[in-house]
Amino acid sequence: MKAIFGFLGLLIALAIVVTVVKKQMGSVSKTLGQPASSAQGESVRLQSQQAQQQFRQAVEAAMVPARTASEEQ
């Protein structure tokens, strides 16, 4: 009896995963099917460059050793 319920539980979990994957694949194919305009491409590239620049600045700021109060005077 335990084996039957375990097997049914696996089948239900598999059915849920399959439906979620189908929904995700449907939304991906819809977005991939639409050609991106040049304005959108420029916007994405600009956002990417800004994110990279912010990341570089954050890393550089983190690499600077912290100054103590005695060093500042």
BALOBA-1460 file (C-alpha; in Angstrom, 3 decimals):
// residues 73
<rec num="1" residu="m" x="0.000" y="0.000" z="0.000"/>
<rec num="2" residu="k" x="2.872" y="2.366" z="0.817"/>
<rec num="3" residu="a" x="4.460" y="1.628" z="-2.530"/>
<rec num="4" residu="i" x="1.256" y="2.473" z="-4.378"/>
<rec num="5" residu="f" x="0.902" y="5.826" z="-2.599"/>
<rec num="6" residu="g" x="4.577" y="6.562" z="-3.160"/>
<rec num="7" residu="f" x="4.234" y="5.810" z="-6.858"/>
<rec num="8" residu="l" x="1.084" y="7.945" z="-7.127"/>
<rec num="9" residu="g" x="2.873" y="10.781" z="-5.359"/>
<rec num="10" residu="l" x="5.720" y="10.567" z="-7.847"/>
<rec num="11" residu="l" x="3.292" y="10.623" z="-10.759"/>
<rec num="12" residu="i" x="1.520" y="13.681" z="-9.379"/>
<rec num="13" residu="a" x="4.818" y="15.480" z="-8.807"/>
<rec num="14" residu="l" x="5.916" y="14.595" z="-12.335"/>
<rec num="15" residu="a" x="2.634" y="15.922" z="-13.765"/>
<rec num="16" residu="i" x="3.100" y="19.204" z="-11.908"/>
<rec num="17" residu="v" x="6.672" y="19.572" z="-13.163"/>
<rec num="18" residu="v" x="5.595" y="18.830" z="-16.745"/>
<rec num="19" residu="t" x="2.868" y="21.491" z="-16.663"/>
<rec num="20" residu="v" x="5.232" y="24.101" z="-15.214"/>
<rec num="21" residu="v" x="7.871" y="23.312" z="-17.841"/>
<rec num="22" residu="k" x="5.290" y="23.558" z="-20.624"/>
<rec num="23" residu="k" x="4.193" y="26.984" z="-19.376"/>
<rec num="24" residu="q" x="7.789" y="28.187" z="-19.165"/>
<rec num="25" residu="m" x="8.692" y="26.876" z="-22.602"/>
<rec num="26" residu="g" x="5.605" y="28.544" z="-24.055"/>
<rec num="27" residu="s" x="6.567" y="31.929" z="-22.658"/>
<rec num="28" residu="v" x="10.170" y="31.522" z="-23.811"/>
<rec num="29" residu="s" x="9.134" y="30.636" z="-27.351"/>
<rec num="30" residu="k" x="6.825" y="33.658" z="-27.485"/>
<rec num="31" residu="t" x="9.596" y="36.027" z="-26.442"/>
<rec num="32" residu="l" x="12.139" y="34.413" z="-28.752"/>
<rec num="33" residu="g" x="9.733" y="34.589" z="-31.672"/>
<rec num="34" residu="q" x="9.519" y="38.382" z="-31.492"/>
<rec num="35" residu="p" x="12.419" y="40.186" z="-33.135"/>
<rec num="36" residu="a" x="14.017" y="42.797" z="-30.931"/>
<rec num="37" residu="s" x="14.015" y="46.299" z="-32.302"/>
<rec num="38" residu="s" x="17.300" y="48.179" z="-32.491"/>
<rec num="39" residu="a" x="16.136" y="50.565" z="-29.764"/>
<rec num="40" residu="q" x="15.557" y="47.658" z="-27.405"/>
<rec num="41" residu="g" x="18.939" y="46.193" z="-28.300"/>
<rec num="42" residu="e" x="20.666" y="49.483" z="-27.533"/>
<rec num="43" residu="s" x="18.761" y="49.791" z="-24.263"/>
<rec num="44" residu="v" x="19.761" y="46.301" z="-23.169"/>
<rec num="45" residu="r" x="23.384" y="46.902" z="-24.110"/>
<rec num="46" residu="l" x="23.415" y="50.213" z="-22.220"/>
<rec num="47" residu="q" x="21.882" y="48.602" z="-19.136"/>
<rec num="48" residu="s" x="24.458" y="45.824" z="-19.299"/>
<rec num="49" residu="q" x="27.318" y="48.286" z="-19.517"/>
<rec num="50" residu="q" x="25.936" y="50.292" z="-16.591"/>
<rec num="51" residu="a" x="25.602" y="47.150" z="-14.474"/>
<rec num="52" residu="q" x="29.170" y="46.145" z="-15.308"/>
<rec num="53" residu="q" x="30.458" y="49.598" z="-14.394"/>
<rec num="54" residu="q" x="28.581" y="49.572" z="-11.077"/>
<rec num="55" residu="f" x="29.987" y="46.129" z="-10.319"/>
<rec num="56" residu="r" x="33.540" y="47.274" z="-11.075"/>
<rec num="57" residu="q" x="33.103" y="50.300" z="-8.813"/>
<rec num="58" residu="a" x="31.724" y="48.140" z="-6.007"/>
<rec num="59" residu="v" x="34.628" y="45.704" z="-6.291"/>
<rec num="60" residu="e" x="37.179" y="48.507" z="-6.339"/>
<rec num="61" residu="a" x="35.557" y="50.115" z="-3.293"/>
<rec num="62" residu="a" x="35.585" y="46.789" z="-1.462"/>
<rec num="63" residu="m" x="39.272" y="46.273" z="-2.214"/>
<rec num="64" residu="v" x="40.331" y="49.583" z="-0.646"/>
<rec num="65" residu="p" x="41.433" y="48.896" z="2.933"/>
<rec num="66" residu="a" x="39.352" y="50.558" z="5.612"/>
<rec num="67" residu="r" x="40.974" y="53.586" z="7.229"/>
<rec num="68" residu="t" x="41.064" y="53.913" z="10.971"/>
<rec num="69" residu="a" x="40.400" y="57.153" z="12.791"/>
<rec num="70" residu="s" x="44.109" y="57.559" z="13.650"/>
<rec num="71" residu="e" x="45.108" y="57.387" z="9.962"/>
<rec num="72" residu="e" x="42.704" y="60.154" z="8.974"/>
<rec num="73" residu="q" x="44.180" y="62.697" z="11.399"/>
